């Protein structure tokens, strides 16, 4: 599955238009894991398919400040 970088300054992590495709490897996300950096998801014409399971994974990662298989975090919004 491809990775998508979350566009800084956006406020809706559920909107596929708030992500930029970055390829098959996750982008470099600096330490201090506080904000969404990138997600791994199936592709729909250059946009991620954001499922209910992925939304829960994003929420858990942000709440616990811990990355997961499909969610990477960064220090700034």
C-alpha positions in Angstrom: 0.0 0.0 0.0 1.2 3.5 -0.7 2.0 6.2 1.9 0.4 9.7 2.0 1.9 12.7 3.7 -0.7 14.8 5.7 -0.6 18.4 4.5 0.5 20.6 7.5 -2.1 23.1 8.6 -5.1 21.1 7.5 -7.7 20.3 10.2 -9.6 17.2 8.9 -7.6 14.0 9.0 -10.6 12.2 7.4 -10.6 14.2 4.2 -8.6 12.4 1.4 -7.8 15.7 -0.2 -5.6 16.7 2.8 -2.9 14.1 1.8 -0.2 14.0 -0.8 1.0 10.7 -2.1 4.7 9.9 -1.3 5.2 6.4 -2.7 5.7 2.9 -1.2 8.0 4.0 1.6 6.9 6.2 4.6 8.2 9.8 4.6 10.8 10.9 7.2 8.8 12.0 10.2 10.9 13.6 13.0 10.8 12.6 16.6 8.5 14.0 19.3 5.4 12.2 18.0 2.6 14.6 18.6 0.8 15.3 15.3 -0.2 13.3 12.2 2.6 13.0 9.6 1.5 10.3 7.2 -0.8 7.4 6.7 -0.6 4.2 4.7 -3.8 3.3 2.8 -5.1 1.9 -0.4 -5.1 4.3 -3.3 -8.1 5.9 -5.1 -6.7 8.1 -8.0 -3.9 9.6 -6.0 -5.9 9.9 -2.8 -6.0 7.6 0.2 -9.0 5.4 0.9 -9.7 6.3 4.5 -11.6 3.4 6.1 -13.3 3.4 9.6 -10.5 1.1 10.8 -7.9 3.6 9.6 -9.7 6.5 11.3 -9.6 4.5 14.6 -5.9 3.8 14.0 -5.3 7.5 13.5 -7.3 8.4 16.6 -5.4 5.9 18.7 -2.0 7.0 17.5 -2.8 10.7 18.2 -4.4 9.9 21.6 -1.5 7.7 22.8 1.3 9.6 20.9 2.4 6.3 19.5 2.9 5.4 15.8 1.3 2.3 14.4 1.6 0.2 11.3 -0.3 2.6 9.1 0.2 5.9 10.9 3.3 8.0 11.4 3.5 11.1 13.7 5.6 14.3 13.8 6.4 17.0 16.3 4.6 20.0 14.7 1.0 20.3 13.2 
